[in-house]
């Protein structure tokens, strides 16, 4: 897969340009599926937040379903175990992009495994994955205990598709637990390479090439060499 792992979505021209390059054709000719599943596992989310995501009605946001796709559908992972696998797998294989909303990363990891989507990922070599917050963190090795709000006793190991972890919403206004100092404390316990990224930043991964795309702030942790941008 081609991965665009964001904190806040497609929030600026640089991230949008990276997305267009990954897709390889105009957004207006591309099809997308929105995965809102992570929202059901997070205590700050609700049916109202899930509706805002699927309807593109978040105030001040036009960074996911609102980008001008040829078509957008909803793929709810909790429903997939009750559907004939080849039916929903056809939907996924035919989509150009998977738009994966934020929420609770470990809940999302559970339903990716339970639904069979996690097992399908290696087949989706040309599909673009656009994650927001938990939708990005789910592909990392670990999210860190501080980001686990669903079944904390189950641990914090995510899917490990990439070799680094993510601390999203870096220095978000009013979020006292997401400061740069908090990110450094988190990185000390994560046990591997990591990035702290704000909502104007994304990490792209294409054919193993990892690059930071940013018009904001980000911090590398436990990485060799200097920043890439």
N, C-alpha and C positions, 0 to 999 in steps of 0.2 A: 504494500500500500504506500501511498504518498500521504504524509502526515503533516498537518498544519495545527500545531498544538498551541492554543491561545489561552489567555487568561480571561479576556472579556469579549472575544469574538473578532470579527473583521472590522476593526475600529478605525483604521486609517488607510491611507493610500498605499503604503509599503506592504502591509499585510494583504490588501486586496490584490496588488500586483503579484505577490507570491502565489496567491490562490489561482489567479488566472494562468500563470505559468504552469502550475501543477496540473490543472485541468487540460490545458492544451487546446482549448477552443473557447469561444465566447461564453460567458455565463448565461446569456440569453438563449443559447443552444444546448444548455446542460440541464440534466435532471438531478434532483436532490431528494433525499429522504431525511426527515428530522427524527432523531431519537430523543424523546423527552424523559426517558425512564428514570434517570438519576434523580429527578425532582421528587419522586414519590418517597425516596428514602431520607430526605433531609428535613430536619425539624423546622427550617425557615421557609420551606416550600409548601404549596397547597394546590388544590384544583384551580385556583385563580392564577397562580404563577404559571402552571402548566398551560393554561389557556393563553396567557399572554405570550408565551414562547411559540406555541403552534400558530397563533393568529398574527404574530408579529406586532403585538400591541404594547411592548414595553416602552414607557415614556422615554424619549430621547435616544432610543436604540433603533438602528437599522442595519444590523450587523450579521444577520443569519438568514432567516427565511425571506427577508425583505430585499435581497440583493439582486432580484430580477431574473430568477431562474425560469427556464422554460416550463418546468413543473416542479412542485414540491409535494411530497406525500409524508405521512406520519408512520413510523415504524415503532410500535410499542412492544418492547421486548418481553414484557410480562405476558403478552397474549400469544407469543410464538409457539410455546410448547403445546398449545391446543390446536395448532394449524398444521396441515400437511407440510412437512419440511420443504419439499421441492417447490411448493407454492410460494412461500415467503423467500426462499433462497433465490428464486427467479427475480423477485422484486429487487433484492439487494444487488444481484449481479448486473442487473440492467441499469442501476443508478450510477451516475457519474460521481456523485458526492454523497457522503454521509455526514450530516450535521448533528453533532452530539452535544446536547445541552448539558449544563452544569447541574449540580445538586450534591448527591452523596456518592463518592467514588466507589466505595466498597459495595454498596447496594448495586451500582451499575455493573461492577465486576461480577457480582454474583449472577445477575440476570444475563450478562453476556455469556457466561459459562452455561447456565441453565437452559438458555434458549437455543444454544448451538451457534450463535453468532461468533463467539471467540474462536471456535474451531474452523469457521469458514474464512477467517481473515487471511490466512496464507494464500488462498485462491484469488483474492481481490487485488491483484498486482497493479492494476491501473486505476483503481478506485481511490478517490481523495477523501481522507478523514479530516474533518474540521471539528476540533474539540473546543469547548468552552469550559474552563475550570475543571470540574470533575470529569468532564468529557475528554479532557486531555490527560489528567492524572491517572485515569483508569488504565492507560497503556504503559505506565511506568512500573518499575519493580516494586516500589514501596511508596505509600503516601505519607507515612509518619502517623503515629497515634493521635496527634493533635487534630488531624483532619478526619478521624473516624467518628461518626455520629450514629452509625447503625451497627449493632452487634460488636461493640468494642472488644469483646473477648475472642472474636474470631481472627484478630490480628489485622495487619495493615498491608499485606502483600497483594498487589494488583496483578495485572496480566503480564508485565515484563516484556512487552513488545519492543520497547526502547530500553537503552541502558542507562538512563538518567531519570531522576525524580524532579518534580516541579512543585514550587511554592507559588501559588497564584495570588493575584490581587495585591501585589507588593505595594506597601505604603498607600493603600486605598484610603481616601479621606474618611475619617471617623471610625475606621476599623482598627482598634488599638491592638488586636492580636495579629495584625498583618504588617507590622512595622519591619524595617530592615533588620533591626536587632532581633526580632522574633524569628525572622527567616534564618539568621545566622545560628541561633540556638537550635532551630529545627534541623539545619544542615549538619550540625555536629552529631546528631543522633541518627541520621538517615543512612549512613554507612555506604555511601557511594557518590558518584557524580550527580550534580543537581544544578538547577537554575531557579533563582527567584525572579519572577516576571510580573510586571504590572499590566494594566489593561490595555496598554498601547504596544504590547510586545507579544511575539509568537516565536515558537521554535519549530522550524521546518525540518523534516527528515525525508529525504528522497534518495533511494538506493544507498542507504547508509551514510549519506552526507548530512551532517547536522549543522544547521545555521540558525543564528538568532536574527530575527527580523523585527526591528524596533524603531518607533518614534518616541519612545518613553524611556523607562529605566529598567535595568535588569542587573542581577548579580550572579556571577558564576561561583559555584562551590565545588571544591574537590576536583577541579578540572586541570588538565595540563595545558600550558601555553597561555596565550593572551586571548582576549575577547575576539569573537568573530561577529560581524554585523553586516 
